[in-house]
């Protein structure tokens, strides 16, 4: 794992350039027939349910990372600003706008080097009493793929799957970032795949490809064959491997 030379800076786990490329790739891959979007659709649906339960009716909202446009359309008469990391929005720096009573962050915080800093910037973009909800893929996700990649690498495992934040760490990060009424929770999304290639393609289509700063060596033809064999061995009687996505949601208010 690469690390910053300045001890005051967070470790460099993810490469911003690779992250940017992955986000920009989404728009192209979403033009294919029947593109995968189950993670963002699950997050958007959950956010709308939370807002309805809280009876939170924003007047000015910021939506980050919802490339489907669903959230903005569902916020009714609110003045909505949409922004996207693929267009240069940097969540690790102070926002170029503020004064929102609602900020929604969709599936982008899992690949930041400075997550505590990003949560602070999000809080500062809110007016006092304003609410923020951030959902992204968390710890416990992709257990099948992790096992398959270990089998593919054999005796020399490489870092190919992202480290992820769990619920406990998420709650601690909210407190550290100064959020009021902080809540961290998670839920499981299970998706069945009939091939390793489809699993990999669906991850890429949703911007979930490998963006680690430390590049792993190429898997190679032999490694890919071992990976496909491990996938087949993990499949059920119908030839499917059920993969798990743990969706972590952080929410709270500006004090």
PyMOL commands that set and color helices and strands:
alter all, ss='L'
color gray80, all
select helices_A, chain A and resi 16-29+38-54+70-74+85-87+109-111+115-124+143-153+167-176+196-205+220-234
alter helices_A, ss='H'
color red, helices_A
select strands_A, chain A and resi 60-64+79-83+100-106+126-137+180-193+241-253
alter strands_A, ss='S'
color yellow, strands_A
deselect
rebuild
show_as cartoon
